[in-house]
Amino acid sequence: DGFVRVSNKSAVPGKVIVTLWNDAGTAVTFDLADGVLAGQASTALISAASLYTQAQAADATFAHNDGKLRAVFEGEFSAIAAQSVTISTDNTTFTTF
């Protein structure tokens, strides 16, 4: 399973805008469901499945086509960071980047 945590490194609150791409190069852009992210705050861990559900809510024709998804996170503030967390298939280890 894959997760992401988005952090607002600025003092200014604002929306987080997500663009999600599938392997075919099709993209959909939507506002992250958590609404406004406060200054110096972070989201909870967001699953890849949740991002996909939000993408389909924005565009019902968007499909992952049994492939990987890529995401870009932008904010209505000057400094944003996203940390990825991936859990191994046997649930014994995880990696971040």
VMD Tcl script that builds the backbone (N, CA, C; Angstrom):
set m [mol new atoms 291]
animate dup $m
set s [atomselect $m all]
$s set {name element resname resid chain x y z} {
  {N N ASP 1 A 0.837 -1.185 0.000}
  {CA C ASP 1 A 0.000 0.000 0.000}
  {C C ASP 1 A 0.870 1.231 0.000}
  {N N GLY 2 A 0.392 2.299 -0.629}
  {CA C GLY 2 A 1.117 3.554 -0.683}
  {C C GLY 2 A 0.321 4.670 -0.042}
  {N N PHE 3 A 1.041 5.560 0.625}
  {CA C PHE 3 A 0.432 6.687 1.312}
  {C C PHE 3 A 1.259 7.936 1.051}
  {N N VAL 4 A 0.656 9.096 1.246}
  {CA C VAL 4 A 1.373 10.361 1.141}
  {C C VAL 4 A 0.904 11.279 2.265}
  {N N ARG 5 A 1.836 12.083 2.755}
  {CA C ARG 5 A 1.511 13.134 3.722}
  {C C ARG 5 A 1.960 14.450 3.092}
  {N N VAL 6 A 1.056 15.422 3.054}
  {CA C VAL 6 A 1.348 16.729 2.457}
  {C C VAL 6 A 1.527 17.733 3.590}
  {N N SER 7 A 2.590 18.533 3.501}
  {CA C SER 7 A 2.885 19.532 4.527}
  {C C SER 7 A 2.905 20.927 3.933}
  {N N ASN 8 A 2.312 21.861 4.657}
  {CA C ASN 8 A 2.351 23.280 4.317}
  {C C ASN 8 A 3.481 23.880 5.134}
  {N N LYS 9 A 4.591 24.192 4.489}
  {CA C LYS 9 A 5.762 24.703 5.201}
  {C C LYS 9 A 5.731 26.217 5.358}
  {N N SER 10 A 4.682 26.843 4.896}
  {CA C SER 10 A 4.562 28.294 5.017}
  {C C SER 10 A 3.656 28.637 6.198}
  {N N ALA 11 A 3.491 29.917 6.444}
  {CA C ALA 11 A 2.593 30.379 7.505}
  {C C ALA 11 A 1.200 30.687 6.967}
  {N N VAL 12 A 1.014 30.525 5.666}
  {CA C VAL 12 A -0.239 30.908 5.003}
  {C C VAL 12 A -1.113 29.677 4.782}
  {N N PRO 13 A -2.368 29.689 5.214}
  {CA C PRO 13 A -3.265 28.559 4.943}
  {C C PRO 13 A -3.717 28.566 3.479}
  {N N GLY 14 A -4.103 27.404 2.977}
  {CA C GLY 14 A -4.619 27.343 1.606}
  {C C GLY 14 A -4.981 25.934 1.190}
  {N N LYS 15 A -5.632 25.842 0.030}
  {CA C LYS 15 A -6.026 24.546 -0.539}
  {C C LYS 15 A -4.796 23.820 -1.083}
  {N N VAL 16 A -4.907 22.503 -1.149}
  {CA C VAL 16 A -3.925 21.660 -1.827}
  {C C VAL 16 A -4.585 21.158 -3.102}
  {N N ILE 17 A -3.907 21.371 -4.232}
  {CA C ILE 17 A -4.423 20.948 -5.532}
  {C C ILE 17 A -3.594 19.755 -5.997}
  {N N VAL 18 A -4.269 18.689 -6.396}
  {CA C VAL 18 A -3.619 17.451 -6.802}
  {C C VAL 18 A -3.851 17.231 -8.290}
  {N N THR 19 A -2.795 16.875 -9.014}
  {CA C THR 19 A -2.925 16.388 -10.386}
  {C C THR 19 A -2.437 14.949 -10.379}
  {N N LEU 20 A -3.298 14.042 -10.809}
  {CA C LEU 20 A -3.000 12.617 -10.823}
  {C C LEU 20 A -2.949 12.143 -12.271}
  {N N TRP 21 A -1.870 11.414 -12.639}
  {CA C TRP 21 A -1.692 10.866 -13.982}
  {C C TRP 21 A -1.706 9.356 -13.926}
  {N N ASN 22 A -2.233 8.732 -14.974}
  {CA C ASN 22 A -2.121 7.276 -15.111}
  {C C ASN 22 A -1.005 6.963 -16.111}
  {N N ASP 23 A -0.704 5.687 -16.313}
  {CA C ASP 23 A 0.382 5.289 -17.218}
  {C C ASP 23 A 0.138 5.697 -18.663}
  {N N ALA 24 A -1.124 5.902 -19.037}
  {CA C ALA 24 A -1.450 6.310 -20.407}
  {C C ALA 24 A -1.221 7.813 -20.629}
  {N N GLY 25 A -0.917 8.542 -19.551}
  {CA C GLY 25 A -0.686 9.977 -19.670}
  {C C GLY 25 A -1.923 10.826 -19.480}
  {N N THR 26 A -3.032 10.207 -19.117}
  {CA C THR 26 A -4.255 10.948 -18.848}
  {C C THR 26 A -4.171 11.534 -17.444}
  {N N ALA 27 A -4.589 12.782 -17.295}
  {CA C ALA 27 A -4.495 13.453 -15.997}
  {C C ALA 27 A -5.845 13.996 -15.560}
  {N N VAL 28 A -5.991 14.140 -14.257}
  {CA C VAL 28 A -7.152 14.789 -13.664}
  {C C VAL 28 A -6.635 15.662 -12.522}
  {N N THR 29 A -7.211 16.850 -12.385}
  {CA C THR 29 A -6.811 17.785 -11.330}
  {C C THR 29 A -8.005 18.029 -10.420}
  {N N PHE 30 A -7.738 18.039 -9.111}
  {CA C PHE 30 A -8.824 18.223 -8.139}
  {C C PHE 30 A -8.248 18.814 -6.854}
  {N N ASP 31 A -9.123 19.420 -6.058}
  {CA C ASP 31 A -8.738 19.920 -4.739}
  {C C ASP 31 A -8.730 18.747 -3.767}
  {N N LEU 32 A -7.699 18.656 -2.953}
  {CA C LEU 32 A -7.627 17.608 -1.943}
  {C C LEU 32 A -8.826 17.722 -1.005}
  {N N ALA 33 A -9.433 16.606 -0.686}
  {CA C ALA 33 A -10.691 16.591 0.060}
  {C C ALA 33 A -10.595 17.180 1.463}
  {N N ASP 34 A -9.400 17.271 2.021}
  {CA C ASP 34 A -9.259 17.787 3.384}
  {C C ASP 34 A -9.544 19.274 3.490}
  {N N GLY 35 A -9.737 19.964 2.370}
  {CA C GLY 35 A -10.040 21.396 2.392}
  {C C GLY 35 A -8.786 22.231 2.583}
  {N N VAL 36 A -8.876 23.256 3.411}
  {CA C VAL 36 A -7.765 24.181 3.627}
  {C C VAL 36 A -6.759 23.569 4.596}
  {N N LEU 37 A -5.484 23.632 4.216}
  {CA C LEU 37 A -4.403 23.154 5.069}
  {C C LEU 37 A -3.795 24.362 5.771}
  {N N ALA 38 A -3.827 24.362 7.091}
  {CA C ALA 38 A -3.326 25.492 7.874}
  {C C ALA 38 A -1.817 25.665 7.683}
  {N N GLY 39 A -1.340 26.864 7.956}
  {CA C GLY 39 A 0.095 27.124 7.903}
  {C C GLY 39 A 0.840 26.230 8.878}
  {N N GLN 40 A 1.981 25.704 8.451}
  {CA C GLN 40 A 2.836 24.823 9.257}
  {C C GLN 40 A 2.154 23.503 9.629}
  {N N ALA 41 A 1.097 23.123 8.922}
  {CA C ALA 41 A 0.351 21.895 9.241}
  {C C ALA 41 A 0.612 20.822 8.183}
  {N N SER 42 A 0.257 19.599 8.534}
  {CA C SER 42 A 0.359 18.465 7.620}
  {C C SER 42 A -0.961 17.716 7.596}
  {N N THR 43 A -1.211 17.016 6.510}
  {CA C THR 43 A -2.381 16.145 6.435}
  {C C THR 43 A -2.090 14.862 7.204}
  {N N ALA 44 A -3.103 14.094 7.450}
  {CA C ALA 44 A -2.907 12.714 7.896}
  {C C ALA 44 A -2.355 11.940 6.704}
  {N N LEU 45 A -1.953 10.700 6.912}
  {CA C LEU 45 A -1.532 9.877 5.782}
  {C C LEU 45 A -2.732 9.648 4.870}
  {N N ILE 46 A -2.545 9.901 3.589}
  {CA C ILE 46 A -3.606 9.750 2.587}
  {C C ILE 46 A -3.242 8.551 1.719}
  {N N SER 47 A -4.125 7.591 1.611}
  {CA C SER 47 A -3.828 6.397 0.807}
  {C C SER 47 A -3.929 6.701 -0.681}
  {N N ALA 48 A -3.207 5.921 -1.460}
  {CA C ALA 48 A -3.309 6.038 -2.911}
  {C C ALA 48 A -4.734 5.739 -3.360}
  {N N ALA 49 A -5.387 4.816 -2.675}
  {CA C ALA 49 A -6.780 4.490 -3.007}
  {C C ALA 49 A -7.688 5.696 -2.789}
  {N N SER 50 A -7.450 6.458 -1.726}
  {CA C SER 50 A -8.247 7.653 -1.472}
  {C C SER 50 A -8.017 8.703 -2.554}
  {N N LEU 51 A -6.771 8.878 -2.965}
  {CA C LEU 51 A -6.486 9.836 -4.048}
  {C C LEU 51 A -7.195 9.410 -5.327}
  {N N TYR 52 A -7.186 8.116 -5.616}
  {CA C TYR 52 A -7.858 7.608 -6.814}
  {C C TYR 52 A -9.367 7.836 -6.737}
  {N N THR 53 A -9.956 7.607 -5.571}
  {CA C THR 53 A -11.387 7.845 -5.377}
  {C C THR 53 A -11.721 9.322 -5.602}
  {N N GLN 54 A -10.881 10.217 -5.064}
  {CA C GLN 54 A -11.101 11.650 -5.253}
  {C C GLN 54 A -10.945 12.040 -6.724}
  {N N ALA 55 A -9.986 11.418 -7.415}
  {CA C ALA 55 A -9.795 11.686 -8.842}
  {C C ALA 55 A -11.024 11.265 -9.634}
  {N N GLN 56 A -11.577 10.105 -9.310}
  {CA C GLN 56 A -12.760 9.633 -10.022}
  {C C GLN 56 A -13.987 10.481 -9.696}
  {N N ALA 57 A -14.039 11.044 -8.500}
  {CA C ALA 57 A -15.144 11.948 -8.162}
  {C C ALA 57 A -15.058 13.222 -8.997}
  {N N ALA 58 A -13.836 13.655 -9.311}
  {CA C ALA 58 A -13.645 14.848 -10.139}
  {C C ALA 58 A -13.889 14.553 -11.613}
  {N N ASP 59 A -13.543 13.329 -12.052}
  {CA C ASP 59 A -13.718 12.932 -13.455}
  {C C ASP 59 A -13.977 11.433 -13.488}
  {N N ALA 60 A -15.222 11.050 -13.645}
  {CA C ALA 60 A -15.611 9.639 -13.597}
  {C C ALA 60 A -14.970 8.804 -14.694}
  {N N THR 61 A -14.453 9.436 -15.759}
  {CA C THR 61 A -13.824 8.684 -16.843}
  {C C THR 61 A -12.358 8.373 -16.561}
  {N N PHE 62 A -11.775 8.960 -15.504}
  {CA C PHE 62 A -10.362 8.722 -15.189}
  {C C PHE 62 A -10.202 7.297 -14.662}
  {N N ALA 63 A -9.233 6.561 -15.226}
  {CA C ALA 63 A -8.993 5.172 -14.818}
  {C C ALA 63 A -7.500 4.937 -14.655}
  {N N HIS 64 A -7.136 4.080 -13.716}
  {CA C HIS 64 A -5.722 3.759 -13.520}
  {C C HIS 64 A -5.226 2.742 -14.528}
  {N N ASN 65 A -6.130 2.089 -15.244}
  {CA C ASN 65 A -5.790 1.123 -16.290}
  {C C ASN 65 A -4.859 0.026 -15.791}
  {N N ASP 66 A -5.044 -0.400 -14.538}
  {CA C ASP 66 A -4.228 -1.451 -13.919}
  {C C ASP 66 A -2.742 -1.109 -13.886}
  {N N GLY 67 A -2.432 0.162 -13.870}
  {CA C GLY 67 A -1.035 0.585 -13.826}
  {C C GLY 67 A -0.762 1.476 -12.632}
  {N N LYS 68 A 0.358 2.158 -12.691}
  {CA C LYS 68 A 0.769 3.048 -11.622}
  {C C LYS 68 A 0.099 4.411 -11.776}
  {N N LEU 69 A 0.067 5.147 -10.683}
  {CA C LEU 69 A -0.422 6.522 -10.692}
  {C C LEU 69 A 0.706 7.439 -10.249}
  {N N ARG 70 A 0.775 8.625 -10.827}
  {CA C ARG 70 A 1.729 9.666 -10.431}
  {C C ARG 70 A 0.943 10.849 -9.929}
  {N N ALA 71 A 1.458 11.518 -8.905}
  {CA C ALA 71 A 0.754 12.675 -8.362}
  {C C ALA 71 A 1.692 13.863 -8.223}
  {N N VAL 72 A 1.147 15.045 -8.475}
  {CA C VAL 72 A 1.835 16.307 -8.201}
  {C C VAL 72 A 0.928 17.088 -7.266}
  {N N PHE 73 A 1.522 17.625 -6.209}
  {CA C PHE 73 A 0.778 18.392 -5.217}
  {C C PHE 73 A 1.223 19.842 -5.274}
  {N N GLU 74 A 0.253 20.749 -5.388}
  {CA C GLU 74 A 0.526 22.184 -5.389}
  {C C GLU 74 A -0.361 22.817 -4.331}
  {N N GLY 75 A 0.055 23.956 -3.823}
  {CA C GLY 75 A -0.722 24.609 -2.790}
  {C C GLY 75 A -0.963 26.070 -3.075}
  {N N GLU 76 A -1.971 26.618 -2.422}
  {CA C GLU 76 A -2.243 28.052 -2.496}
  {C C GLU 76 A -1.350 28.784 -1.489}
  {N N PHE 77 A -0.151 28.296 -1.315}
  {CA C PHE 77 A 0.836 28.868 -0.406}
  {C C PHE 77 A 2.206 28.609 -1.003}
  {N N SER 78 A 3.224 29.223 -0.449}
  {CA C SER 78 A 4.532 29.256 -1.110}
  {C C SER 78 A 5.409 28.026 -0.917}
  {N N ALA 79 A 5.211 27.250 0.106}
  {CA C ALA 79 A 6.120 26.131 0.375}
  {C C ALA 79 A 5.325 24.877 0.709}
  {N N ILE 80 A 5.463 23.858 -0.144}
  {CA C ILE 80 A 4.722 22.605 0.048}
  {C C ILE 80 A 5.703 21.437 -0.054}
  {N N ALA 81 A 5.429 20.404 0.717}
  {CA C ALA 81 A 6.240 19.187 0.651}
  {C C ALA 81 A 5.305 17.993 0.714}
  {N N ALA 82 A 5.688 16.918 0.032}
  {CA C ALA 82 A 4.918 15.678 0.066}
  {C C ALA 82 A 5.876 14.543 0.376}
  {N N GLN 83 A 5.519 13.713 1.332}
  {CA C GLN 83 A 6.328 12.564 1.712}
  {C C GLN 83 A 5.548 11.305 1.390}
  {N N SER 84 A 6.196 10.391 0.683}
  {CA C SER 84 A 5.570 9.128 0.306}
  {C C SER 84 A 5.969 8.041 1.298}
  {N N VAL 85 A 5.010 7.202 1.653}
  {CA C VAL 85 A 5.255 6.055 2.523}
  {C C VAL 85 A 4.710 4.827 1.805}
  {N N THR 86 A 5.568 3.813 1.630}
  {CA C THR 86 A 5.152 2.576 0.968}
  {C C THR 86 A 5.368 1.414 1.927}
  {N N ILE 87 A 4.354 0.603 2.116}
  {CA C ILE 87 A 4.419 -0.549 3.015}
  {C C ILE 87 A 4.662 -1.801 2.180}
  {N N SER 88 A 5.581 -2.660 2.653}
  {CA C SER 88 A 5.888 -3.892 1.930}
  {C C SER 88 A 4.663 -4.796 1.866}
  {N N THR 89 A 4.667 -5.704 0.916}
  {CA C THR 89 A 3.505 -6.582 0.727}
  {C C THR 89 A 3.278 -7.514 1.911}
  {N N ASP 90 A 4.335 -7.787 2.707}
  {CA C ASP 90 A 4.143 -8.643 3.886}
  {C C ASP 90 A 3.947 -7.829 5.164}
  {N N ASN 91 A 3.817 -6.502 5.017}
  {CA C ASN 91 A 3.558 -5.582 6.134}
  {C C ASN 91 A 4.631 -5.577 7.211}
  {N N THR 92 A 5.871 -5.924 6.841}
  {CA C THR 92 A 6.943 -5.956 7.852}
  {C C THR 92 A 7.853 -4.735 7.779}
  {N N THR 93 A 7.881 -4.030 6.660}
  {CA C THR 93 A 8.774 -2.878 6.504}
  {C C THR 93 A 8.071 -1.792 5.712}
  {N N PHE 94 A 8.598 -0.567 5.819}
  {CA C PHE 94 A 8.106 0.511 4.997}
  {C C PHE 94 A 9.269 1.377 4.550}
  {N N THR 95 A 9.071 2.107 3.472}
  {CA C THR 95 A 10.085 3.031 2.967}
  {C C THR 95 A 9.442 4.395 2.784}
  {N N THR 96 A 10.243 5.440 2.915}
  {CA C THR 96 A 9.766 6.800 2.698}
  {C C THR 96 A 10.703 7.503 1.742}
  {N N PHE 97 A 10.152 8.485 1.054}
  {CA C PHE 97 A 10.963 9.396 0.244}
  {C C PHE 97 A 10.140 10.611 -0.081}
}
mol reanalyze $m
mol bondsrecalc $m
mol representation Tube
mol addrep $m
